[in-house]
C-alpha cells in the first residue's frame, strides 16, 4: 500500500474508485485508525468531493514515493489514466495544516477532498507528485473492503528498503557536522533501559496498535552511539545493514523538552543530537510509520534508518525484522521552543 505521507499523525493511504462517467480512476485517500479503515474521500473530476464507505481500491506495489513536482522527470511520474481530452492524470499530495493528503493532478493542479466541511474544495499548484525511482515499476489498484485490517492486505510496507531510494533527491537534507550543534548527547536525561520507571512524555514514546509503549533508546556499540527504540523489553538498532537486538546496556530518553519537526522546516541548531558515529560526527533521531506504528531510528547523512517489523501479521514471518530507510519523508527530533 502507498501512504500519502509517513509524517501524518494518522496513517493515510492512496485509494481509487471507478466511475462510469470518467475514463480514469477517481483518486482519494483513506485513514487507518484503531485497527480499521475509514470511508474513502475522493474527487470526482476536479469539482466534486465525495465520501464513499465501500467499493474503493487501494494502490499497492511499485517502487514509488511522493516528491516535489518540480523535481520529478516526466518519465518517472505515475500516470493513472487520461481525461477525455487526453490529458494525463497523476497522483499528488497537498499539505493541509498538519497532514498531507492526496488527490488527482490534472493540468498541473492537485485537487483533493476534505474529510469534513465539503463546501470548499482544495486545490494547489504547489504539490508533491507520486513518482518512480530510477525506472517505472508496476502499481495497481487492489480491491479491498474497509473492514480489512492492515495485516490482511498484501505488500504493506510503510517505510522503504534502502535499495530502492534515490538518495540524490533534492528534498533530502543532510545535517552538517561539528560545532553547529551546541548540545551533545550527554546534555539530555538518559537512564538504563532496565530502570523500573519508564518515560511518560508523549514526545518521547510511541504506542503500538496493541497498546504497548515504544521508547526512544540508544546503545554504545563498537565506538558508535546508536539511536533506536525499545519495545517489550528489547531494544533494536540498525548497524551497518544489520539488526542489533539487546535487552541490556541500552538507555532510554527521559527528557520531555523535545518535539518533532519536518527535516526541511527546522533550524539545524534546534535538532537534537542523540548519538555519534565512530568519528564522533553527530547522529540524530527520526521516526516514521511501519505497519501503522511509529518507530524510531537514527538519522545519518540525511537518511532515517529504522528496524521494522512489516511481517507481524504473517505467522510464518512473525518476529522477522528488516532495515527500512527513508531519505525524505520522516520526522526528526528537535528541541521544544519552550526548552
C-alpha positions as CSV (number, residue, x, y, z in Angstrom):
1,X,0.0,0.0,0.0
2,X,1.1,3.5,-0.7
3,X,0.9,6.0,2.1
4,X,0.1,9.7,1.5
5,X,2.8,10.6,3.9
6,X,4.7,8.9,6.7
7,X,4.6,12.1,8.6
8,X,0.8,12.2,9.1
9,X,-0.3,11.6,12.7
10,X,-3.0,9.2,11.5
11,X,-1.8,6.7,8.8
12,X,-3.3,7.8,5.4
13,X,-3.3,5.8,2.2
14,X,-3.9,6.3,-1.5
15,X,-7.1,4.8,-2.8
16,X,-9.1,4.9,-6.1
17,X,-12.5,4.1,-7.3
18,X,-14.0,3.6,-10.8
19,X,-16.9,5.6,-12.1
20,X,-18.6,5.2,-15.5
21,X,-18.7,8.9,-16.0
22,X,-14.9,9.1,-16.2
23,X,-12.2,7.4,-18.2
24,X,-9.7,7.1,-15.3
25,X,-9.9,6.1,-11.6
26,X,-11.1,8.7,-9.2
27,X,-8.4,9.4,-6.7
28,X,-8.6,9.9,-2.9
29,X,-7.4,8.8,0.5
30,X,-8.4,6.8,3.5
31,X,-7.5,6.8,7.2
32,X,-6.4,3.8,9.2
33,X,-7.2,4.2,12.9
34,X,-7.9,2.0,15.8
35,X,-7.4,-1.1,13.7
36,X,-9.8,-0.3,10.9
37,X,-10.1,1.9,7.8
38,X,-12.4,4.9,7.4
39,X,-14.5,5.7,4.4
40,X,-12.7,6.9,1.4
41,X,-12.6,10.6,0.4
42,X,-12.5,11.2,-3.3
43,X,-12.5,13.9,-6.0
44,X,-14.9,13.2,-8.9
45,X,-13.1,15.0,-11.6
46,X,-11.9,18.4,-10.3
47,X,-15.2,19.9,-9.0
48,X,-16.9,17.4,-6.7
49,X,-15.8,15.9,-3.4
50,X,-17.5,12.7,-2.2
51,X,-17.3,10.3,0.7
52,X,-17.5,6.6,-0.2
53,X,-17.9,3.9,2.5
54,X,-17.0,0.9,0.3
55,X,-16.2,-0.3,-3.2
56,X,-12.9,1.5,-3.4
57,X,-9.4,0.2,-4.2
58,X,-6.0,0.5,-2.5
59,X,-2.9,1.5,-4.5
60,X,-0.3,-1.3,-3.9
61,X,3.1,-2.3,-5.2
62,X,5.5,-0.2,-7.1
63,X,8.8,1.4,-6.1
64,X,7.5,4.9,-5.6
65,X,7.4,8.0,-3.3
66,X,5.9,11.5,-3.3
67,X,8.4,14.2,-4.3
68,X,8.1,17.9,-5.2
69,X,6.5,18.1,-8.6
70,X,9.2,20.5,-9.9
71,X,11.9,17.8,-9.2
72,X,10.2,14.9,-10.9
73,X,11.2,14.0,-14.5
74,X,8.2,13.4,-16.9
75,X,9.1,9.7,-17.5
76,X,9.1,9.0,-13.7
77,X,5.7,10.4,-12.9
78,X,3.0,7.8,-12.0
79,X,0.2,8.2,-14.6
80,X,-3.2,6.6,-13.5
81,X,-5.1,7.5,-16.7
82,X,-6.1,10.2,-19.1
83,X,-9.0,12.6,-19.3
84,X,-11.4,12.5,-22.3
85,X,-9.3,15.2,-24.0
86,X,-6.2,13.0,-23.4
87,X,-4.6,14.9,-20.5
88,X,-2.5,12.7,-18.2
89,X,-3.8,12.3,-14.6
90,X,-1.2,12.0,-11.9
91,X,-1.4,11.4,-8.1
92,X,-0.4,14.3,-5.9
93,X,-0.4,15.4,-2.3
94,X,-1.2,18.8,-0.7
95,X,0.0,19.9,2.7
96,X,-3.1,20.8,4.7
97,X,-2.1,22.0,8.2
98,X,-0.6,19.1,10.0
99,X,-1.2,16.4,7.3
100,X,-0.5,15.7,3.6
101,X,-3.4,14.1,1.7
102,X,-3.8,13.1,-1.9
103,X,-5.9,13.6,-4.9
104,X,-5.7,13.8,-8.7
105,X,-3.2,16.2,-10.5
106,X,-4.6,17.5,-13.8
107,X,-3.2,20.4,-15.8
108,X,-0.5,21.0,-13.1
109,X,-3.1,21.4,-10.3
110,X,-3.6,19.0,-7.5
111,X,-7.2,18.7,-6.2
112,X,-8.2,17.0,-3.0
113,X,-11.3,16.3,-0.9
114,X,-11.7,17.2,2.7
115,X,-12.8,14.7,5.4
116,X,-15.1,17.4,6.7
117,X,-16.8,20.6,5.5
118,X,-17.4,19.6,2.0
119,X,-18.2,23.0,0.5
120,X,-14.8,24.5,-0.2
121,X,-12.7,22.1,-2.3
122,X,-9.0,22.5,-2.0
123,X,-6.5,22.7,-4.9
124,X,-2.9,23.9,-5.3
125,X,-0.3,24.3,-8.0
126,X,2.4,23.7,-5.3
127,X,2.2,20.0,-4.6
128,X,4.1,16.7,-4.5
129,X,3.8,14.0,-7.2
130,X,3.9,10.3,-6.8
131,X,6.9,9.2,-8.8
132,X,9.0,6.1,-9.5
133,X,12.6,5.7,-8.5
134,X,15.1,5.5,-11.4
135,X,12.8,3.5,-13.7
136,X,9.0,2.9,-13.8
137,X,7.6,-0.1,-11.8
138,X,4.2,-1.6,-11.6
139,X,1.5,-0.1,-9.4
140,X,-2.1,-1.4,-9.3
141,X,-5.4,-0.6,-7.6
142,X,-6.3,-3.6,-5.4
143,X,-10.0,-4.0,-4.4
144,X,-10.4,-4.3,-0.6
145,X,-13.1,-3.8,2.0
146,X,-13.0,-1.0,4.6
147,X,-13.4,-3.8,7.1
148,X,-9.9,-5.2,6.2
149,X,-7.0,-4.7,8.5
150,X,-3.5,-3.6,7.6
151,X,-2.2,-7.1,8.2
152,X,-4.7,-8.7,5.8
153,X,-3.5,-6.7,2.8
154,X,-0.5,-7.6,0.8
155,X,2.7,-5.7,0.2
156,X,2.1,-3.5,3.2
157,X,5.3,-1.6,4.0
158,X,5.4,1.9,5.4
159,X,9.0,2.9,5.0
160,X,11.1,1.5,2.3
161,X,14.1,-0.7,1.6
162,X,17.3,1.3,1.3
163,X,18.0,-0.3,-2.1
164,X,15.1,1.4,-3.7
165,X,15.9,5.0,-2.8
166,X,17.0,7.9,-5.0
167,X,19.5,9.3,-2.5
168,X,20.3,12.2,-4.8
169,X,16.7,13.6,-4.3
170,X,16.6,17.4,-4.0
171,X,14.4,17.1,-0.8
172,X,17.0,15.1,1.1
173,X,18.5,17.3,3.8
174,X,21.9,16.3,5.1
175,X,22.5,17.9,8.5
176,X,26.1,19.2,8.8
177,X,28.5,18.1,11.4
178,X,30.7,19.7,14.0
179,X,30.3,22.9,16.0
180,X,26.9,23.8,14.5
181,X,25.3,21.7,17.2
182,X,25.8,23.2,20.6
183,X,24.4,20.4,22.8
184,X,25.9,16.9,22.9
185,X,24.0,13.8,23.8
186,X,25.0,14.0,27.4
187,X,23.0,17.2,27.8
188,X,19.9,15.1,27.8
189,X,18.5,12.8,30.5
190,X,19.1,9.1,29.9
191,X,18.6,6.1,32.2
192,X,19.3,2.4,31.9
193,X,16.7,0.5,29.9
194,X,16.2,-1.8,32.8
195,X,15.1,1.1,35.1
196,X,11.7,0.3,36.5
197,X,10.1,3.7,35.9
198,X,9.6,4.3,32.2
199,X,9.4,7.7,30.3
200,X,5.9,9.1,30.1
201,X,6.2,12.2,27.9
202,X,4.2,11.9,24.6
203,X,7.1,13.4,22.6
204,X,9.5,10.5,23.5
205,X,7.2,7.5,23.3
206,X,5.0,5.8,20.7
207,X,2.1,3.4,21.2
208,X,1.6,0.3,19.1
209,X,-1.9,-0.9,17.9
210,X,-1.7,-3.5,20.7
211,X,-1.3,-0.7,23.3
212,X,2.3,-1.4,24.1
213,X,4.7,1.5,24.7
214,X,7.7,2.1,22.4
215,X,10.6,4.2,23.8
216,X,13.5,6.1,22.4
217,X,16.7,4.2,23.1
218,X,20.4,4.4,22.4
219,X,23.3,1.9,22.6
220,X,27.1,2.2,22.7
221,X,28.5,-0.3,20.1
222,X,31.9,-0.5,18.5
223,X,32.8,3.2,19.1
224,X,29.4,4.5,18.0
225,X,26.4,5.7,20.0
226,X,23.4,4.4,18.1
227,X,19.8,5.7,18.2
228,X,16.9,3.2,18.1
229,X,13.9,2.1,20.2
230,X,12.8,-0.4,22.8
231,X,9.6,-2.4,22.9
232,X,8.6,-5.3,25.1
233,X,11.9,-5.0,26.9
234,X,14.0,-5.5,23.8
235,X,15.9,-2.6,22.1
236,X,16.5,-2.5,18.4
237,X,19.2,-0.7,16.4
238,X,20.4,-0.6,12.8
239,X,24.1,-1.1,12.4
240,X,25.9,-1.4,9.0
241,X,22.8,-3.1,7.4
242,X,22.3,-5.5,10.3
243,X,19.7,-5.6,13.1
244,X,21.1,-5.3,16.7
245,X,18.8,-6.6,19.4
246,X,19.6,-6.4,23.1
247,X,17.9,-6.4,26.4
248,X,20.8,-4.8,28.3
249,X,23.3,-2.0,28.1
250,X,20.9,0.3,26.3
251,X,19.5,3.6,27.7
252,X,16.1,5.3,27.4
253,X,15.5,9.0,26.9
254,X,13.8,10.7,29.8
255,X,13.8,14.3,28.5
256,X,10.4,15.8,27.6
257,X,11.8,19.1,26.3
258,X,11.7,17.9,22.7
259,X,9.3,17.9,19.8
260,X,9.1,16.5,16.2
261,X,9.8,18.5,13.1
262,X,9.9,18.0,9.4
263,X,13.6,18.0,8.4
264,X,13.2,20.8,5.9
265,X,11.4,23.0,8.4
266,X,13.7,23.1,11.3
267,X,16.7,25.2,12.2
268,X,19.7,22.9,12.4
269,X,20.6,24.4,15.7
270,X,17.4,23.0,17.1
271,X,18.0,19.4,16.1
272,X,18.7,17.1,18.9
273,X,22.0,15.2,18.9
274,X,21.2,11.6,20.0
275,X,24.4,9.7,19.2
276,X,27.5,9.7,17.1
277,X,29.5,7.6,14.6
278,X,33.0,6.3,15.1
279,X,34.4,9.7,14.1
280,X,32.2,11.5,16.7
281,X,30.0,13.0,14.0
282,X,26.5,13.6,15.4
283,X,23.7,11.2,14.8
284,X,20.1,12.3,15.1
285,X,16.7,10.6,15.7
286,X,13.9,10.2,13.2
287,X,10.6,8.4,13.1
288,X,8.1,7.1,10.5
289,X,5.2,4.7,10.4
290,X,5.8,1.0,10.0
291,X,2.6,-1.1,9.7
292,X,0.6,1.6,11.4
293,X,3.1,2.1,14.3
294,X,5.6,4.9,14.7
295,X,9.1,3.6,15.2
296,X,12.3,5.4,15.9
297,X,15.8,5.1,14.4
298,X,19.0,7.0,13.5
299,X,19.3,9.8,11.0
300,X,22.7,9.6,9.4
301,X,23.7,11.7,6.4
302,X,20.1,12.9,5.9
303,X,18.6,9.3,5.8
304,X,16.4,7.9,8.6
305,X,17.0,4.2,9.2
306,X,14.7,2.1,11.3
307,X,14.4,-1.6,12.3
308,X,11.0,-2.5,11.1
309,X,8.6,-5.5,11.5
310,X,6.4,-5.4,8.4
311,X,5.6,-9.1,8.6
312,X,3.9,-9.1,12.0
313,X,0.6,-10.2,10.6
314,X,2.1,-13.3,8.8
315,X,2.6,-16.3,11.0
316,X,5.5,-17.8,9.2
317,X,7.5,-14.5,9.3
318,X,6.4,-13.4,12.8
319,X,9.3,-11.7,14.6
320,X,11.3,-11.2,11.4
321,X,13.0,-7.7,11.4
322,X,14.4,-5.8,8.4
323,X,16.1,-2.5,7.9
324,X,13.9,0.3,6.4
325,X,15.4,3.6,5.2
326,X,13.7,6.8,4.3
327,X,15.6,9.7,2.9
328,X,12.8,12.3,2.7
329,X,9.6,11.6,4.4
330,X,10.3,11.3,8.1
331,X,10.1,13.5,11.3
332,X,13.3,14.5,13.1
333,X,13.6,15.2,16.9
334,X,14.4,18.7,17.9
335,X,14.3,21.0,21.0
336,X,11.0,22.3,22.1
337,X,10.6,26.1,21.7
338,X,9.8,26.2,25.4
339,X,13.1,24.5,26.3
